[in-house]
Amino acid sequence: MTTPQPPRTFHSYEPRLGHGLPHDPFNAIVGPRPIGWISTQNATGTTNLAPYSFFNAFNYVPPIVGFASIGFKDTVRNVQATGEFVWNLATRDLAEVMNQSCAAVPPEVSEFDLTGLTPLPSTRVRPPRVAESPVTFECRSTQSLQLQGVDGAQVDTWLVLGEVVAVHIDTALLKNGVYDTANAGHILRGGGPADYFTVGPEQLFRMFRPR
């Protein structure tokens, strides 16, 4: 039996009128979120690598992942030109270099060169994987659309969805054939200006679906 709780007080607001807080709480509430560390290449072969904090999985069979880019950036342009991208798992030991890859640089500058990360050839798509990442998804784009508000006005954000056509997992992360999320070192984006989180065994609990 749950213990009765005192009545709550709420800070309520309409986003269109402002939140009235030191920092927008939306990103903190919808989080922590997986990081979409996306590698692409343009039509001439120049590679790009960038992290996106709006990323998730949206379907199981076929496996579909997606990320949203605030602004029409090189990653979106490359995916629309080639139809391909790679998701690379960002782990705690790669956090700093992942952060470096979000630097604003011209399209002709590859973030692989900027960060010193190693491009690893993919098996089903043209963009390379990050060799240092323990898990990668090779993806082919299925949809790309510009988002819009309830008033029908388009916003400066593009949603890119892709089917995972190849998966690569470091075998050290497979325990009796089960992926070991708790010890893989995943990092996740929080809400504040610089907040990130990790996943570890101490956060693990299990709940099975009712039959």
C-alpha positions in Angstrom: 0.0 0.0 0.0 1.4 3.4 -1.0 2.0 6.1 1.6 -0.3 9.1 1.1 1.5 12.1 -0.3 0.9 15.7 0.5 -0.8 17.7 -2.3 1.6 18.7 -5.1 2.2 22.3 -6.2 3.0 22.7 -9.9 5.0 25.2 -12.0 2.7 25.3 -15.0 3.3 27.1 -18.3 2.4 27.2 -22.0 5.7 26.7 -24.0 4.6 29.3 -26.6 4.6 31.9 -23.8 7.9 30.9 -22.2 8.8 28.7 -19.3 9.8 31.3 -16.8 12.8 29.3 -15.5 16.6 29.8 -15.8 16.8 26.9 -18.3 14.1 25.2 -20.5 13.1 22.0 -18.6 11.8 20.2 -21.6 15.2 18.5 -22.4 15.7 17.5 -18.8 12.2 15.9 -18.5 12.5 13.9 -21.7 15.7 12.3 -20.7 18.2 11.1 -20.4 18.2 10.3 -24.0 20.5 8.1 -26.2 23.0 10.0 -28.3 22.7 9.8 -32.1 26.4 9.8 -33.0 25.9 9.8 -36.8 28.5 9.3 -39.5 27.7 10.2 -43.1 29.5 11.1 -46.3 28.6 13.4 -49.1 28.3 12.5 -52.8 32.0 13.2 -53.3 33.1 11.0 -50.4 33.9 13.6 -47.7 33.0 12.2 -44.3 31.1 13.8 -41.5 30.5 12.8 -37.9 28.2 14.6 -35.5 26.3 13.9 -32.3 22.5 14.5 -32.0 20.7 14.4 -28.6 17.3 13.8 -30.2 17.8 10.1 -31.1 16.0 6.9 -30.5 14.7 3.6 -31.9 11.2 3.5 -33.3 10.5 0.0 -34.6 11.6 -3.5 -33.9 11.0 -5.5 -37.2 12.4 -4.0 -39.3 14.7 -2.1 -36.9 14.2 1.6 -37.5 16.2 4.4 -35.7 15.9 8.1 -36.1 17.4 11.4 -35.2 16.3 15.0 -35.3 18.6 17.8 -36.5 17.8 21.3 -35.3 18.9 23.2 -38.4 19.5 21.7 -41.9 23.1 20.6 -41.1 25.7 18.6 -43.1 24.4 15.3 -41.7 20.9 15.8 -43.1 22.2 17.1 -46.4 24.4 14.0 -46.7 21.7 11.6 -45.9 19.3 13.2 -48.3 22.0 13.0 -51.0 23.2 9.4 -50.4 20.4 7.8 -48.5 22.8 6.3 -45.9 24.2 6.9 -42.4 25.8 5.0 -39.6 24.9 5.2 -35.9 27.9 4.8 -33.5 27.5 4.1 -29.8 29.0 6.9 -27.7 30.5 5.5 -24.5 32.0 7.1 -21.4 35.6 6.7 -22.7 34.6 8.3 -25.9 32.6 11.2 -24.4 35.3 13.9 -24.8 36.0 13.1 -28.4 32.3 12.7 -29.1 31.9 16.3 -27.8 34.7 17.5 -30.0 32.9 16.1 -33.1 30.1 18.7 -32.6 32.4 21.6 -33.4 31.1 23.9 -36.1 33.4 23.4 -39.0 33.0 23.8 -42.8 31.5 20.9 -44.8 34.9 20.1 -46.4 36.4 19.4 -42.9 36.0 15.8 -41.7 35.3 15.3 -38.0 37.3 12.1 -38.3 40.4 14.2 -39.1 39.4 16.8 -36.5 39.1 14.3 -33.6 41.6 11.7 -34.6 39.0 8.9 -34.7 39.5 6.0 -37.0 37.1 5.5 -40.0 36.2 1.8 -40.3 34.7 0.7 -43.7 31.1 -0.4 -43.4 29.8 -3.6 -45.0 26.4 -2.5 -46.4 26.6 1.3 -46.7 29.2 3.8 -47.9 29.7 6.0 -44.7 32.4 4.6 -42.4 31.9 3.5 -38.9 33.8 4.8 -35.9 36.4 2.1 -35.2 36.7 3.0 -31.6 32.9 2.6 -31.0 31.9 -0.9 -29.6 28.5 -0.9 -31.4 27.5 0.4 -34.7 24.3 0.4 -36.9 24.6 0.7 -40.7 21.4 2.4 -41.8 19.6 3.2 -45.0 17.3 6.2 -44.9 13.6 5.5 -45.1 12.1 8.9 -44.4 13.3 12.5 -44.0 10.9 15.3 -43.2 10.8 18.8 -41.8 8.8 19.1 -38.6 5.9 21.4 -38.2 3.9 22.9 -35.2 0.2 22.4 -34.5 -0.4 25.6 -36.5 1.0 23.9 -39.6 4.1 26.2 -39.7 7.3 24.4 -40.5 10.1 24.6 -37.9 13.8 24.5 -38.5 14.1 20.8 -37.5 14.5 17.8 -39.7 13.6 14.2 -38.6 15.6 11.5 -40.3 14.6 7.8 -40.0 16.5 4.8 -41.3 16.3 1.0 -41.4 19.2 -0.8 -39.7 20.7 -3.0 -42.4 23.8 -4.2 -40.5 24.7 -4.4 -36.8 28.2 -4.7 -35.4 28.7 -5.5 -31.7 32.0 -6.0 -29.8 31.8 -9.6 -28.7 33.0 -8.6 -25.2 29.6 -7.1 -24.7 27.7 -10.3 -25.3 27.2 -12.3 -22.1 25.8 -15.7 -22.9 24.5 -14.2 -26.1 22.7 -11.3 -24.3 23.9 -7.7 -24.9 25.3 -6.3 -21.6 23.8 -2.8 -21.6 24.8 -2.3 -17.9 28.5 -2.7 -18.6 28.8 -1.2 -22.1 29.5 2.3 -20.9 26.5 4.0 -22.7 26.3 7.8 -22.1 23.1 9.7 -22.3 22.1 13.3 -22.7 20.5 15.0 -19.8 18.7 18.4 -19.6 21.0 21.1 -18.4 23.5 23.0 -20.6 26.2 20.3 -20.0 24.4 17.3 -18.3 25.2 13.8 -19.3 24.5 10.5 -17.6 26.0 7.0 -17.7 24.3 3.6 -17.5 25.8 1.0 -15.0 24.9 -2.1 -13.1 23.8 0.0 -10.1 20.8 1.3 -12.2 19.7 -2.2 -13.3 16.4 -3.7 -12.2 14.2 -6.2 -13.9 10.5 -6.3 -14.6 8.9 -9.0 -16.7 5.6 -8.3 -18.6 2.5 -9.7 -17.0 1.2 -12.8 -18.7 
